[in-house]
Amino acid sequence: MRESRRYRADDPALVGSSEARAAWHHIEPVQAAELAEVKRAFFQLTALEPDALLRTATPGHLTGSALILNHDATETLLLFHTKLQRWLQPGGHADGEANLARVALKEATEETGIEGLEIVDPAIDLDIHNVAPPGREPVYHYDVRFLLLAPVDAEPAGNHESQDIRWAPLDSLDEYGLDDGHHRMIRAGLEVAAELGVLVES
């Protein structure tokens, strides 16, 4: 059974580790039937590839990303990625860190400029996708996705990694061209938000 907990960046529970196998405790609670094959692929990567936490590992490596919801779960934060030219959630490489919740929170804070984000552990979704930035060899990102909750009136600032950043209402996401995996992540995040008592204001 899933038991979700909320953490801030300064929480001592967000301890680091450099062992790829240690990342499994974020992943194992993800129980969606449609992700069974994906989850097995994550298990193989974390169990058999000692360099899975490094961005140099090929053909794939672990990353952490963040579905950020506003305080009443009516909007999600999207970035228009400078290199990939797509609307995406914040996230990035593990760079040797097995605590992928810590990775996702760090990347989200840096990429949005929002202080006081809370991350929910364990992960809400898993995705394996091919990334091919211009001028680089394609590589697979084994992306472990977490729910993050923003404080009231959070205003994003963004950084050089995105050309645009905005709160997108959940009832009008069609214009952003999000893929099926992104929509699946949003559905999973809303379920967990409801379990945690994050209620939509009427």
MILUM-666073 format. One record per residue: residue number from 1; y, x negated, z of N, C-alpha, C in turn. Coordinates in steps of 0.001 Angstrom, whole numbers. Example, Ala and Ser with C-alpha at 12.3 -4.5 7.8 and 13.67 -1.06 7.14 Angstrom:
PT   seq      n_c2      n_c1      n_c3     ca_c2     ca_c1     ca_c3      c_c2      c_c1      c_c3
PT     1     -5690    -13190      7800     -4500    -12300      7800     -3300    -13200      7800
PT     2     -2250    -12850      7080     -1060    -13670      7140        30    -12900      7870
//
This chain:
PT   seq      n_c2      n_c1      n_c3     ca_c2     ca_c1     ca_c3      c_c2      c_c1      c_c3
PT     1     -1197      -843         0         0         0         0      1244      -876         0
PT     2      2236      -459      -756      3465     -1216      -857      4309     -1026       399
PT     3      4841     -2122       926      5765     -2064      2057      6997     -2873      1688
PT     4      8068     -2165      1334      9275     -2819       841     10226     -3143      1980
PT     5     10866     -4317      1862     11873     -4724      2841     13110     -5213      2117
PT     6     14269     -5029      2757     15547     -5438      2185     16034     -6712      2868
PT     7     16570     -7632      2047     17056     -8904      2570     18414     -9241      1961
PT     8     19226     -9948      2750     20455    -10544      2231     20218    -12034      2009
PT     9     21173    -12678      1343     20991    -14077       953     20787    -15001      2145
PT    10     21394    -14670      3291     21300    -15555      4453     20111    -15232      5358
PT    11     19233    -14341      4933     18080    -13969      5757     17086    -15128      5803
PT    12     16701    -15573      7004     15746    -16684      7108     14377    -16365      6526
PT    13     14091    -15087      6297     12800    -14723      5700     12697    -15175      4245
PT    14     13825    -15438      3619     13810    -15895      2225     13610    -17405      2172
PT    15     12511    -17851      2744     12209    -19283      2779     11676    -19729      1425
PT    16     11872    -20992      1132     11446    -21526      -148     10049    -22109      -107
PT    17      9492    -22314     -1291      8195    -22954     -1453      8153    -23545     -2851
PT    18      7372    -24603     -3015      7277    -25240     -4328      5883    -25098     -4948
PT    19      5028    -24272     -4341      3681    -24056     -4859      3655    -22795     -5711
PT    20      3240    -22917     -6968      3224    -21759     -7864      2394    -20613     -7296
PT    21      1298    -20938     -6609       442    -19883     -6054      1168    -19045     -5013
PT    22      2186    -19624     -4377      2931    -18889     -3355      3708    -17723     -3950
PT    23      3958    -17756     -5252      4683    -16661     -5897      3853    -15383     -5951
PT    24      2534    -15510     -5763      1649    -14361     -5924      1953    -13243     -4941
PT    25      2458    -13562     -3749      2678    -12499     -2765      3788    -11543     -3195
PT    26      4685    -11970     -4098      5678    -11049     -4657      5046    -10137     -5701
PT    27      4027    -10656     -6376      3452    -10015     -7554      2323     -9055     -7207
PT    28      1475     -9450     -6264       246     -8711     -5951       490     -7236     -5621
PT    29      1585     -6863     -4899      1771     -5453     -4569      2132     -4558     -5748
PT    30      2474     -5109     -6904      2792     -4277     -8070      1505     -3608     -8546
PT    31      1434     -2289     -8419       172     -1576     -8647       181      -648     -9852
PT    32      1220      -653    -10663      1275       249    -11819        84         6    -12743
PT    33      -643      1075    -13063     -1844       944    -13896     -1525       341    -15258
PT    34      -365       671    -15807        -4       167    -17136       247     -1339    -17142
PT    35       372     -1944    -15964       640     -3379    -15868      -590     -4179    -15453
PT    36     -1769     -3562    -15462     -2973     -4249    -14980     -3256     -5527    -15765
PT    37     -3193     -5464    -17084     -3459     -6651    -17905     -2378     -7705    -17706
PT    38     -1143     -7263    -17624       -29     -8190    -17391      -202     -8890    -16051
PT    39      -599     -8129    -15050      -780     -8698    -13718     -1882     -9752    -13711
PT    40     -2949     -9505    -14458     -4018    -10501    -14552     -3511    -11792    -15196
PT    41     -2649    -11654    -16189     -2078    -12839    -16834     -1207    -13623    -15854
PT    42      -475    -12922    -15003       321    -13591    -13970      -587    -14334    -12994
PT    43     -1692    -13694    -12622     -2616    -14347    -11692     -3149    -15644    -12286
PT    44     -3545    -15592    -13546     -4057    -16800    -14197     -3001    -17895    -14241
PT    45     -1769    -17519    -14550      -700    -18519    -14620      -461    -19164    -13265
PT    46      -328    -18350    -12216       -14    -18902    -10898     -1187    -19676    -10311
PT    47     -2412    -19296    -10675     -3590    -19964    -10119     -3954    -21244    -10858
PT    48     -3682    -21279    -12159     -4209    -22374    -12977     -3154    -23335    -13514
PT    49     -1898    -22937    -13495      -850    -23785    -14060        56    -24308    -12943
PT    50      -146    -25551    -12493       643    -26075    -11377      2128    -26211    -11685
PT    51      2488    -26273    -12967      3894    -26413    -13345      4529    -25088    -13743
PT    52      3918    -23972    -13355      4406    -22662    -13786      5822    -22359    -13311
PT    53      6282    -23070    -12290      7627    -22838    -11765      8698    -23633    -12506
PT    54      8299    -24461    -13437      9244    -25333    -14137      9563    -24780    -15518
PT    55     10826    -24838    -15903     11222    -24313    -17209     10671    -25134    -18372
PT    56     10189    -26327    -18069      9595    -27173    -19105      8144    -26808    -19409
PT    57      7538    -25956    -18576      6134    -25586    -18772      5985    -24707    -20011
PT    58      5058    -25087    -20875      4784    -24311    -22076      3297    -23966    -22137
PT    59      2947    -22855    -22738      3808    -21965    -23520      4575    -20940    -22698
PT    60      4445    -20976    -21350      5156    -19997    -20545      5375    -20465    -19126
PT    61      6336    -19832    -18438      6632    -20182    -17050      7252    -18983    -16335
PT    62      7320    -19079    -15010      7809    -17983    -14184      9332    -17918    -14164
PT    63      9839    -16692    -14168     11264    -16438    -13992     11418    -15289    -13000
PT    64     12621    -15111    -12490     12910    -14002    -11591     14144    -13267    -12071
PT    65     14097    -11934    -12075     15269    -11188    -12514     15518     -9988    -11607
PT    66     16680     -9347    -11823     17176     -8364    -10871     17627     -7078    -11551
PT    67     17033     -5969    -11151     17581     -4658    -11476     18586     -4335    -10377
PT    68     19864     -4375    -10709     20902     -4095     -9714     21338     -2641     -9858
PT    69     21217     -1894     -8773     21712      -524     -8722     22945      -466     -7838
PT    70     23857       446     -8171     25017       624     -7303     24595      1343     -6025
PT    71     25550      1567     -5128     25203      2012     -3776     24520      3369     -3732
PT    72     24772      4229     -4748     24122      5540     -4727     23123      5722     -5870
PT    73     22716      4609     -6474     21649      4601     -7488     21943      5502     -8682
PT    74     23197      5509     -9118     23572      6261    -10319     23903      5344    -11489
PT    75     24071      4047    -11228     24430      3089    -12264     23637      1802    -12081
PT    76     23437      1093    -13185     22818      -228    -13123     23741     -1237    -13787
PT    77     23671     -2473    -13338     24548     -3515    -13863     23872     -4214    -15036
PT    78     24578     -4285    -16159     24063     -4921    -17367     24984     -6050    -17808
PT    79     24372     -7105    -18350     25108     -8241    -18888     24821     -8343    -20377
PT    80     25851     -8635    -21175     25613     -8928    -22587     25459    -10435    -22714
PT    81     24207    -10875    -22869     23855    -12291    -22799     24459    -13068    -23965
PT    82     25150    -14163    -23640     25859    -14941    -24647     24914    -15516    -25695
PT    83     23804    -16116    -25264     22884    -16765    -26201     21976    -15775    -26914
PT    84     21462    -14811    -26190     20481    -13892    -26770     21109    -12686    -27453
PT    85     22414    -12441    -27185     23146    -11347    -27828     22468     -9992    -27619
PT    86     22119     -9749    -26351     21491     -8485    -25966     21970     -8096    -24580
PT    87     21931     -6792    -24303     22179     -6316    -22947     20923     -6531    -22111
PT    88     21078     -7216    -20990     19955     -7572    -20130     20343     -7424    -18668
PT    89     19335     -7511    -17797     19571     -7613    -16367     19801     -9090    -16012
PT    90     20445     -9387    -14880     20600    -10783    -14451     19245    -11405    -14120
PT    91     19152    -12708    -14271     17914    -13407    -13931     17925    -14820    -14455
PT    92     16884    -15569    -14094     16840    -16944    -14560     15564    -17660    -14171
PT    93     15547    -18944    -14463     14373    -19782    -14232     14152    -20057    -12745
PT    94     12879    -20248    -12401     12527    -20574    -11017     12950    -21993    -10657
PT    95     12858    -22903    -11621     13236    -24304    -11399     12596    -24886    -10138
PT    96     11285    -24643    -10005     10527    -25225     -8905     10454    -24386     -7648
PT    97     11126    -23248     -7610     11167    -22390     -6423     10162    -21246     -6559
PT    98      9185    -21198     -5632      8153    -20159     -5690      8590    -18850     -5058
PT    99      9635    -18874     -4235     10138    -17622     -3672     11007    -16963     -4735
PT   100     10372    -16150     -5562     11070    -15584     -6706     12083    -14521     -6311
PT   101     11945    -13944     -5127     12990    -13057     -4620     14269    -13861     -4391
PT   102     14112    -15028     -3854     15249    -15922     -3644     15878    -16317     -4982
PT   103     15042    -16590     -5974     15525    -16938     -7314     16336    -15786     -7902
PT   104     15769    -14578     -7860     16439    -13418     -8446     17767    -13136     -7760
PT   105     17808    -13244     -6438     19044    -12992     -5696     20098    -14044     -6013
PT   106     19691    -15295     -6078     20623    -16378     -6407     21209    -16184     -7801
PT   107     20340    -15919     -8776     20806    -15737    -10149     21725    -14523    -10259
PT   108     21364    -13438     -9594     22181    -12228     -9651     23562    -12463     -9057
PT   109     23620    -13173     -7943     24908    -13455     -7308     25770    -14336     -8202
PT   110     25166    -15372     -8780     25914    -16283     -9642     26390    -15596    -10923
PT   111     25552    -14747    -11500     25873    -14156    -12797     26783    -12940    -12702
PT   112     26872    -12329    -11520     27710    -11137    -11373     28938    -11368    -10506
PT   113     28909    -12399     -9672     30018    -12645     -8761     30079    -11679     -7596
PT   114     29050    -10855     -7419     29041     -9868     -6337     28430    -10481     -5087
PT   115     29180    -10468     -4003     28671    -10916     -2713     28105     -9726     -1950
PT   116     27125     -9993     -1101     26558     -8937      -273     25458     -8133      -928
PT   117     24913     -8629     -2037     23759     -7960     -2644     22565     -7999     -1696
PT   118     21789     -6935     -1690     20540     -6900      -930     19371     -6850     -1904
PT   119     18361     -7669     -1648     17180     -7673     -2506     16017     -7019     -1780
PT   120     15207     -6301     -2537     14028     -5632     -1995     12798     -6415     -2436
PT   121     11977     -6788     -1477     10745     -7525     -1741      9580     -6679     -1224
PT   122      8468     -6550     -1949      8050     -7311     -3124      8673     -6806     -4419
PT   123      8213     -7397     -5525      8732     -7065     -6844      8426     -5616     -7220
PT   124      9220     -5092     -8157      9007     -3726     -8636      8350     -3682    -10012
PT   125      8409     -4803    -10760      7927     -4771    -12137      7602     -6188    -12597
PT   126      6736     -6271    -13602      6343     -7543    -14208      6465     -7415    -15721
PT   127      6873     -8490    -16367      7001     -8441    -17817      6779     -9831    -18402
PT   128      6072     -9881    -19518      5889    -11135    -20251      6536    -10948    -21614
PT   129      7519    -11774    -21913      8213    -11622    -23185      8546    -12983    -23771
PT   130      8643    -13010    -25079      8951    -14232    -25805     10459    -14389    -25909
PT   131     10939    -15573    -25544     12372    -15862    -25608     12585    -17007    -26588
PT   132     13504    -16799    -27513     13761    -17824    -28535     15264    -18016    -28712
PT   133     15906    -18750    -27779     17333    -19025    -27937     17585    -19832    -29211
PT   134     18747    -19680    -29822     19047    -20421    -31050     18865    -21928    -30866
PT   135     18115    -22542    -31788     17940    -23988    -31758     16872    -24490    -30814
PT   136     16117    -23575    -30189     15079    -23992    -29246     13731    -23399    -29642
PT   137     12665    -24046    -29145     11325    -23525    -29382     11107    -22251    -28557
PT   138     10440    -21254    -29125     10146    -20039    -28362      9249    -20351    -27158
PT   139      9426    -19595    -26104      8623    -19773    -24899      8434    -18406    -24249
PT   140      7352    -18252    -23504      7104    -16992    -22809      7662    -17044    -21393
PT   141      8430    -16020    -21048      8896    -15840    -19682      7975    -14843    -18983
PT   142      7374    -15289    -17908      6597    -14419    -17034      7573    -13947    -15960
PT   143      8190    -12813    -16220      9341    -12379    -15435      8926    -11457    -14291
PT   144      9258    -11865    -13077      8998    -11076    -11874     10308    -10389    -11510
PT   145     10289     -9064    -11463     11515     -8286    -11396     11660     -7586    -10049
PT   146     12853     -7700     -9487     13136     -7171     -8160     14271     -6150     -8218
PT   147     14259     -5233     -7263     15361     -4295     -7076     16408     -4936     -6177
PT   148     17672     -4868     -6604     18791     -5309     -5782     19755     -4145     -5616
PT   149     20316     -4020     -4431     21251     -2951     -4117     22625     -3550     -3866
PT   150     23621     -3012     -4548     24984     -3532     -4442     25751     -2794     -3348
PT   151     26714     -3466     -2720     27552     -2785     -1739     28481     -1774     -2411
PT   152     29060      -903     -1619     29987       106     -2131     31166      -572     -2826
PT   153     31561       -24     -3970     32720      -505     -4735     32572     -1943     -5217
PT   154     31350     -2397     -5437     31136     -3759     -5933     31700     -3895     -7346
PT   155     32522     -4932     -7553     33131     -5182     -8859     32596     -6494     -9418
PT   156     31852     -6450    -10523     31296     -7682    -11092     32355     -8524    -11785
PT   157     32137     -9833    -11760     33062    -10760    -12410     32422    -11461    -13599
PT   158     31127    -11717    -13539     30439    -12390    -14633     30726    -13878    -14668
PT   159     30051    -14582    -15578     30295    -16013    -15782     30048    -16357    -17250
PT   160     29912    -17643    -17540     29791    -18091    -18929     28516    -17612    -19621
PT   161     27532    -17163    -18848     26266    -16755    -19453     26333    -15392    -20125
PT   162     27401    -14646    -19873     27518    -13315    -20474     28892    -13122    -21107
PT   163     28910    -12374    -22207     30160    -12037    -22875     30782    -10777    -22303
PT   164     29972     -9970    -21662     30453     -8723    -21078     29545     -8387    -19906
PT   165     30083     -7667    -18955     29308     -7224    -17798     29877     -5883    -17371
PT   166     29008     -4923    -17111     29524     -3598    -16760     28470     -2765    -16018
PT   167     28985     -1810    -15245     28128      -798    -14651     27828       256    -15713
PT   168     26564       518    -15945     26143      1491    -16953     25528      2701    -16260
PT   169     26070      3901    -16473     25473      5101    -15877     24030      5281    -16351
PT   170     23155      5618    -15442     21741      5744    -15788     21464      6906    -16734
PT   171     22388      7857    -16812     22169      8989    -17708     22753      8758    -19101
PT   172     23220      7531    -19389     23774      7251    -20722     23475      5813    -21135
PT   173     22177      5468    -21136     21771      4092    -21445     21427      3870    -22918
PT   174     21425      4924    -23717     20980      4789    -25108     21809      3784    -25898
PT   175     23085      3669    -25600     23976      2802    -26387     23720      1318    -26167
PT   176     22888       970    -25183     22707      -442    -24841     21476     -1078    -25478
PT   177     20658      -305    -26160     19510      -869    -26862     18493     -1543    -25959
PT   178     18292     -1003    -24775     17345     -1594    -23831     15915     -1376    -24309
PT   179     15048     -2362    -24066     13663     -2225    -24511     12845     -1387    -23529
PT   180     11604     -1097    -23925     10746      -243    -23096     10516      -845    -21715
PT   181     10386     -2171    -21660     10177     -2828    -20381     11350     -2662    -19439
PT   182     12551     -2661    -19980     13743     -2471    -19143     13760     -1049    -18574
PT   183     13444       -69    -19419     13395      1315    -18933     12288      1490    -17891
PT   184     11146       833    -18094     10060       902    -17107     10524       325    -15773
PT   185     11239      -799    -15821     11764     -1422    -14612     12729      -485    -13887
PT   186     13576       195    -14632     14522      1125    -14017     13779      2258    -13314
PT   187     12773      2819    -13970     11996      3899    -13337     11358      3418    -12037
PT   188     10773      2230    -12075     10137      1690    -10868     11169      1448     -9774
PT   189     12331       932    -10158     13376       663     -9180     13897      1919     -8516
PT   190     14037      2984     -9288     14515      4240     -8717     13501      4829     -7744
PT   191     12217      4672     -8033     11185      5148     -7108     11286      4419     -5770
PT   192     11443      3101     -5835     11543      2318     -4600     12843      2637     -3873
PT   193     13936      2798     -4613     15212      3144     -3983     15097      4460     -3221
PT   194     14408      5430     -3806     14219      6713     -3131     13388      6548     -1866
PT   195     12353      5710     -1936     11527      5456      -753     12341      4821       369
PT   196     13331      4026        -5     14171      3349       984     15314      4225      1479
PT   197     15435      5424       923     16481      6332      1367     17815      6131       701
PT   198     17828      5443      -452     19069      5299     -1214     19246      6589     -1999
PT   199     20170      7424     -1568     20308      8764     -2124     21485      8841     -3078
PT   200     21305      9609     -4135     22391      9856     -5080     23365     10842     -4458
PT   201     24656     10490     -4497     25672     11387     -3961     25868     12560     -4912
PT   202     25999     13737     -4349     26223     14927     -5180     27714     15154     -5378
//
